[in-house]
Structures are given as C-alpha cells and as structure tokens.
C-alpha cells in the first residue's frame, strides 16, 4: 500500500511540475543552464547510460553517487533558505502598501492646492488684460478714424482740385490727381451710406463724365470729322488728355481711337471709291503704298501723342485692311466678268506680300480687340513669305527629286494677319482652279506630243531605268500650284485643286505610262502559246527589242516614282488644308492606278521572256526521248532557254537598278510562270526511255541552277538571291526532278512503284499519275491495274507487316536511283 501511495505521489508531482512550452522557454532564457538535470525532457535512463556507458565505468559508481548526494544537499539548502526568506514577505508588503497610500493622499492634497492657486492667478490675469484690450480697441479705432479723416480730407481737396483743373484743361495734372482720387475713393465704398461721402462720390463721377465729354470735344475740334484739312500737329494738351482717357471709362478711349482712325482713313475712302480707276485690281499696289505713307506720316506727327500701349499704328493698319477687304469684295462682285487669272494672282500676290509686311511690323495683338470688327478665324497657314526663303526652294528641289522626307526646318510662327485682306479673293478662286485645270490639260497634251516626238528613252545600263522627265515636271508644277493655292485659301479651293490633281494623275498614268507600253501582239497575231507551237522548231518568237525593254523599265521606274511622290503629295496636301477637311484628301485611287501600271509592266517583261522560251520548250516536247542512246551534254533546248535568259535578264536588271524590289518581283513572277509551263511540257515528253529520263534529269538540273542564279546572271557583282525567290525555284524544279525520278523507277513490282510515286511526289491526283504512266510508255491494260492499285493506296500509308515488307522492297530502288543521280551530278560539275 505504501508503494502504491508513493507512486501516486510521484505521478501527482510530475503532473504539477509539467510546465507549458512557453513557461519552460522563459525559464531557460532567465536561468540558462547546460546541466542535463535542468532539461524539461530529462530522461533518467539516458542520463545513467551517459554516466556509465560501459561495464568498466561502474567501477566509480560510488564516486558518482556521492556527487549526486552532494548536489541534492545543496539544492535542499537553497530551497530551505528561499522558503525561510519568504516568511516575512507578506507582512513587509502590507506595510509598504500602507505607506504608498499615505504618500498618494499627501500628493493629491498638494495638487488641489496648486489648482486653486492657478484659478486665482487666471482670474487676476483676466482682470489685468481686460483693461489692456480696451486700450487696444481704442487705439485701433482712433487710428482708423485718423486715417479715414485724412482720406476724407484728401478726397474733398482732390475733388475740388479736380474740378478746377478740369475747367482749366490741365490734363497733365488731372491724370495723376484723378488716379489718386480713384484710389482714395475705394476706401470709402463701405461708407457710401453717409450722405457726405455719397455726395463726394457723385462729384467724382460727374467730374469723370465732364472730363470724358471735354476730351472728346477737344479731339473733335483738333480732328474734325468733316474737315478737309487737319491742323498742323498734335498738342501737349491732347497727349495729356490721352493719359487721362486711360483712367476714364474704356469707352472714352475707344471713342477717341475710333474717331481718329475714321478721320485718318477718310481720304482713303475718297481716293479709292468704286468708280475710280485706281480702285481696280491692276492698281492694287497703290492702296498698299498709300497706307504705308500714312503709317510713316502717323509716326512722324502723332507717334508721341498716343500712348504706346494703344497700338494706334497697328489699329490704323487693321482698320485699313477691313475697309480694303470690304471694298475689294464689293468691286469684284460688280466686275466679276473682268477678273482674269493673271490679274487675280497679281492682286493676291501683292496682298499676301502686304500681309507679310504687317506681320513683320506688328504683333497682331489688336485683332482680338472688342472695339474692332473680328476677322474670321484665320486659316492655319504659315507666313507666305516663308515660301520665298531658301528653305522653301530646298523643299521644292527635294520634291523634284522625289524625296520629301528630308529633315524639315522648324515651322515659322503663324502670320496673324494672313487672310485679313486676301480672304475677299476666296469666292473668286474658281477662276484660278479653272485655269489650273486648263494648264494641266495642256501640260499633259504637251507631254504626249514630246514623247511621240522624242521617242522612247535611250537604253541605260549604268544608273538604272531613267524616270521620264515629264513626271518630275508634273510634280514640280503640282508643288507650285499647291503652295500658291495654300497662300490663297486652305478651305474648299484646296479640295477643288486636289480633285484636279487626281484627274491629271490618272490621265498621266493612262496617256503617258499605260498608253506607251509596247503591245504584246504584232500585225501577224499575238504571242500566244498556240501560235508558238505552230512555229517551226528553229524559228525565233517575236520579242521586244532592246529599246522596248528599256521603255518598259523606264515606265515602271516612272510609275514607282509617281506612286511614292503621290503619297508624299497627299501628306503635304493634308498639312496645307484646314483640319476639318483633312478626311476629304484621299489619293488612294491614284496610287492604285500607278500600282496597276507597275504590275502591267512587270507582267509584260515576264510574258516577253516567257514567250521567248516557249519554242525551246516546244522543241523539248517534240523530241524522241525513247530513242536517246546515251547521256551527253545539256540539250539544245536548254541552251536556247539559257541564251534568252542571258539576253533579257541583265538588261532588265540594269534598267531596274534603282527599283530593286520590282526586279525581284519580276524574277518571282517569271519563276512562277516558267516552272509550271516547263512541267507541263515535261509531261508531253512520252514515251521516255531510261537513258532519255536521265538526259531530261540532267537538263532539269541545269535549268534549276540557271534559275537559282537568275537575279545575278551576267553581273560582275554576285549577290545572293532573295530567299523568297530561291524557295519558289527549289520547290518547283524539285517537283520536276521527282517526276523524272518516278519515270526512271521500274514499274514492277506494282506496289513498290506506286509507293515510290507517293513518297517522291506526295501527289494524290490520279491525272498526274496517269501522265507519268504515259511518259513510261505503258499500255492501257497495264495502266488500269496500276491506277486501281494507286486509288487503293491513297487513303493512308501502308502499316503492319505488309507495309514494312513493302518498304523493304522499296528500299533498294532509291539507292539505285541515287547512284545514277550522283553520276549525273558528277557529269554536270565536270561540264561546269
């Protein structure tokens, strides 16, 4: 029973001593120890095994036991000391708590005393500052009263002085005094309820009204509206009066300006009345010369009378422009039938020059002044004089060379005076547009006549195909018209001019380019395959002459130039026209027309070379290939084809040197035309013997090598052919070689032959298979069984044991063929 009780006690003790991981971690941090006995996961067995790892170590067991007993006694002593030390802790704690509570009560009493004293101090401060605040308010009110009285004294004295000076017309002193009185009066706005202040304010307003009327009367006296002759010169009184007018109601200033300008320009309305001879467009220079003299006269006589910020000289010029625009519009409506193109352009040129003169001399700040009539928002156009600067000449030269993508000069500031007078000419620009339509029609007719008289361009083998000079002349004229019209208007007239451009671009493409392409037919008939097949074997097909080839290349180069320049022309037109009209500028149709000319030119070159090769291909199909006994050099028909290629291609390449991409297109189109035709004639070669097939394979390889070298044939500079062209040639001629390889293969066993065909040609067309059987010279009875087998094996490649056996049967045949191909390649290399 005692043992059981001891076990229960031990278990309870262990349960009590089992600490949580957090508590155990805290203990380890506070009391770090390396002793295994202090570990939470202490294991007595492991500890004993550590002390006595072997039986020999049990010899010192007594010593270990003594050490442990010593440690136990020390622990007991420590525990006993701690327990005894904690006996009086509770009593000491209660005593300390009581002392702390007493200290808190004393501290609370002291804080309360301090708070009472602070409240008493605050009350005393309020009583002291109350008197100080009253003194501050009194001082502020007294200062305001003194200031207001001073202002009132100044205002009363100023009003009296102002009325006296007004009567004596002492405008110089009035200008300074009036501004001061106005500033002082602003301080009394909140006192207008006081009768005396309101009375002074009304006197100031009355003085201003009187000053305005008096100044207007002085100007009317100095510059009478109906007077035929102006007094000698401005007076200092009027100069000072202008300074006063700056302070008065703005309407006074506007009335002075309006009357002065009207009086200053009254002579102009008399001299250039509608019924006067000098009023017509041919003498428009006199109008601008008159205003220039008036501006000089104004600067000499009245330049110092008006303040600089009134911009009187500019206002006079602007009003002159408004009057001139109205008068010119009126007289042009009356005499519209007398307006000719040269007269209209002369007047417009002189007017735009004058507007440029105004832009150089004035800033245009008065154009938005509410007093003056507002001009319609000027079109977004640059100063027309900028077109006469060297930069414009360089731009025109660049367009003549077809390069409008040169770095552009910085755009000059807009001319604020553009259109201020020249706007009146816009309703009559139809005369200019009709004239340009007529001139362009005559220009196209002259181009046609010159081409017929001079004939086609000379062969060019050094710098590439020459662009027809008429093309550059046409676009230079377009450039001139576009710049000229943009100076006149950037609205509907530009759209009308664009329509004219489109019309004559199409006519140029039809009459000059397409109309002069050589015809593909002759008097005896066309260059058709049927006619070529009927020719004798040794005859030559009708070909373009050297001059005709050069002409086609020249027309192609010209069409490319026109295409690129038309695109640039469209961009320039969009820059010149109003933003709202940009969408109506579209030259896509004209660019498509030039693209069609390019395609037609390339097609003619292809057809010519293709037709030249037709007799040789016809000769190939008529040869008795079953009678060929040995493989020799390339056949005569191959030599003929190569000869035609070497004759035509270098000429075309040299004349298209400046348009390399179109020469590449020519090569691609020729390959796409020649190779299918060659395969078609290849199928006509029947029956073919084994030796004949080898000879044809040799010829095919020769043609393949020539076609791969086609872009650089006959050239001293060897260039790698474009990858797109090489791919077409390799694919097409490889098919021709595969056809011949199938023909060379033995037709028995049938399964091997059919599988060989499917493997080499990957062609599921029964008609092609039938043609190859005809080339082998098989009888119809043999062909029927082979065709049936071919149809059976079309859906899927052979599979299973039978398929593998058939592939094993097929394997030797390609090896035999490859040995023959290698022999042929060695023969070709030896010949080359």
Secondary structure, 3 states (H helix, E strand, C coil): CHHHHHHHHHHHHHHHHCCCHHHHHHHHHHCCCCCHHHCCCCCHHHHHHHHCCCCHHHHHHHHHHHHHHHHHHHHHHHHHHHHHHCCCHHHHHHHHHHHHHHHHHHHHHHHHHHHHHHHHHHHHHHHHHHHHHHHHHHHHHHHHHHHHHHHHHHHHHHHHHHHHHHHHCCHHHHHHHHHHHHHHHHCCHHHCCCHHHHHHHHHHHHHHHHHHHHHHHHHHHHCCCCCCCCCCCCCHHHHHHHHHHHHCCHHHHHHHHHHHHHHHCHHHHHHCCCCCHHHCHHHHHHHHHHHHHHHHHHHHHHCCCCCHHHCHHHHHHHHHHHHHHHHHHHHHHHCHHHCCHHHHHHHHHHHHHHHHHHHHHCCCHHHHCCCCCCCCCCCCCECHHHHHCHHHHHHHHHHHCCCCCCCCCCCCCECCCCCCCHHHHHHHCHHHHHHHHHHHHHHHHHHHHHHHHHCCCCCCCCCCCCCCHHHHHHHHHHHHHHHHHHHHCCCHHHHHHHHHHHHHHHHHHHHHHHHHCCCCEECCEECCHHHHHHCCCCCCCCCCCHHHHHHHHHHHHHHHHHHHHHHHHHHHHHHHCCHHHHHHCCCHHHHHHHHHHHHHHHHHHHHHHHHHHHHHHHHHHHCCHHHCCCCCCCCHHHHHHHHHHHHHHHHHHHHCCCCHHHHHHHHHHHHHHHHHHHHHHHHCCCCCCHHHHHHHHHHHHHHHHHHHCHHHCCCCCCCCCCHHHHHHHHHHHHHHHHHHHHHHCCCCCHHHHHHHHHHHHCCCCHHHHHHHHHHHCCCHHHHHHHHHHHHHCCCCCCCHHHHHHHHHHHHHHHHHHHHHHHHHHHHHHHHC
